[in-house]
């Protein structure tokens, strides 16, 4: 279900332009109108990472909370946003609005999911909780997405009492995402504010904007920006999204079951299946529909 | 440090009036200008509790996020708000802005603190984390407040693998708050969205508004409301605050080291020390200053 938007930068950056297009898909140019959420990881003067979140159960294209997000420029190092079309889990329930957040080893981790876990995964994972075998994290709402997130974090915290090296961590997370992708339709973004992981179970695209910057035109509205006017030559901004946001830029597609990790606007980890496959947007939408999710 | 505002209701209620006064203390009528946070627990159609939070590092009296909170009426069952005057922990760091939130047994728990933990408590509790003896929750920011919250939750989760009865829970939480109060200046509000606990280490007041409703005048601004116009005869709203918000209502003071739990706007649990003492507002402010906190 739903669509994902992520951003990773090497300097605090306002996601306003991308979000202005993305939010239109929450009720105006598309039907993801059962609420939205956005998580901003911001850097303090001393380099600490703080998180703030905005959630609303109104459609993002007209939500006053989304208006605030657009008009109050928040400069963040990492952002995860999600617009929701409810398939599993009650509509109009804030506990079901992504991104979901949990503290892991003294870090805030945000997670958003697009897809649908299988009934059998949902039953088995609920049983783990009932039997007391998933002791660290428990879902608050009723979505399959939060259940998958808690599953992943319970595995992680059981495997590592303290934070392992980035390489070990990203390899472990890729393996968990592969498992989840084998048990449902699973596209996700995960960030701890310092890095952002993107896993494509079906559809996910990215681009990295850097010098020389040019103009970009939104696909979902009459809006363009010339990034030359708002950047310095050192800026690097990666944007990750379910379906490309601009009509004149070259978006890279993430292969099915490929895992990328972005840090400071660059790719720092990549795990690609030996046989690369790519879905067309039409195939991705059809697959989502066939499993009761939506794109 | 800082000031607290809480609300517990038997029907979804807009905290706008109280918040309109409270936010003035964040830079206009008082000096708590190092950011603010507010957590709303809202009920979905099926009775599920969802949480949304707003945090900003701008002073609450002029913050655009606080403007949104005031103009976008959010009707909640429980609310916890906090305005911050930084004493411990970096200013301008979102990771240090209350309320702090953690998931406990599949519930979101929000916590806000006014006071200052002792250096010895801070050292000992950091040592627990370093030695791996505080495995469930770890602070993200650098405040003594979040450290105290994590201490309390680690004790709770070690003592109870699953949620105990309310009576057992409230008794346990009172004992933990007493311990924290013996190791610092400790006023706090804690809520899981269904109940709200208020513990007074020095200053905390409450009132319960119910029929017959009357008019109320804010102490911090030229604003009044006639609650008759905006309520039904069944409504019950408890408001808890560091220093009374209105000038013409009778606020009850919570005794030093007294613990109250509110549910649906009523007191459902009370643990009062055998010898009741009350501080004057002047004494409370003087005590806060003497330990390096602020009220």
Contacts between the chains, C-beta under 8 A, distances in Angstrom:
chain1	res1	chain2	res2	distance
A	42	B	94	5.6
A	44	B	90	5.8
A	44	B	92	6.0
A	44	B	93	3.7
A	44	B	94	7.0
A	44	B	95	7.1
A	45	B	90	7.1
A	45	B	92	6.0
A	45	B	93	7.6
A	46	B	90	5.5
A	46	B	93	7.2
A	48	B	90	6.6
A	48	B	93	5.2
A	48	B	95	5.5
A	48	B	141	7.0
A	48	B	142	7.2
A	49	B	95	6.7
A	50	B	55	7.9
A	50	B	57	7.9
A	50	B	93	5.6
A	50	B	94	2.6
A	50	B	95	3.9
A	50	B	96	7.4
A	50	B	97	7.2
A	50	B	141	7.1
A	51	B	94	6.6
A	51	B	95	7.2
A	51	B	140	7.8
A	52	B	53	7.7
A	52	B	54	7.7
A	52	B	55	4.5
A	52	B	56	7.6
A	52	B	94	5.5
A	53	B	52	7.6
A	53	B	53	6.1
A	54	B	52	7.7
A	54	B	54	7.3
A	55	B	50	7.9
A	55	B	52	4.5
A	56	B	52	7.6
A	57	B	50	7.9
A	64	B	68	6.6
A	64	B	71	7.6
A	64	B	72	4.7
A	65	B	68	6.9
A	65	B	72	7.0
A	68	B	64	6.6
A	68	B	65	6.9
A	68	B	68	4.7
A	71	B	64	7.6
A	72	B	64	4.6
A	72	B	65	7.0
A	90	B	44	5.8
A	90	B	45	7.1
A	90	B	46	5.5
A	90	B	48	6.6
A	92	B	44	6.0
A	92	B	45	6.1
A	93	B	44	3.7
A	93	B	45	7.6
A	93	B	46	7.2
A	93	B	48	5.2
A	93	B	50	5.6
A	94	B	42	5.5
A	94	B	44	7.0
A	94	B	50	2.6
A	94	B	51	6.6
A	94	B	52	5.5
A	95	B	44	7.1
A	95	B	48	5.5
A	95	B	49	6.6
A	95	B	50	3.9
A	95	B	51	7.2
A	95	B	108	8.0
A	96	B	50	7.4
A	97	B	50	7.2
A	101	B	101	7.9
A	102	B	103	6.2
A	103	B	102	6.2
A	103	B	137	6.5
A	103	B	138	6.7
A	103	B	140	6.1
A	105	B	138	6.1
A	106	B	129	8.0
A	106	B	138	3.6
A	106	B	139	6.1
A	106	B	140	5.6
A	107	B	140	6.5
A	108	B	95	7.9
A	108	B	140	5.6
A	129	B	106	7.9
A	132	B	161	6.3
A	132	B	162	7.5
A	135	B	161	7.0
A	136	B	136	7.2
A	137	B	103	6.5
A	138	B	103	6.7
A	138	B	105	6.1
A	138	B	106	3.6
A	139	B	106	6.1
A	140	B	51	7.8
A	140	B	103	6.1
A	140	B	106	5.6
A	140	B	107	6.4
A	140	B	108	5.6
A	141	B	48	7.0
A	141	B	50	7.1
A	142	B	48	7.2
A	161	B	132	6.4
A	161	B	135	7.0
A	162	B	132	7.5
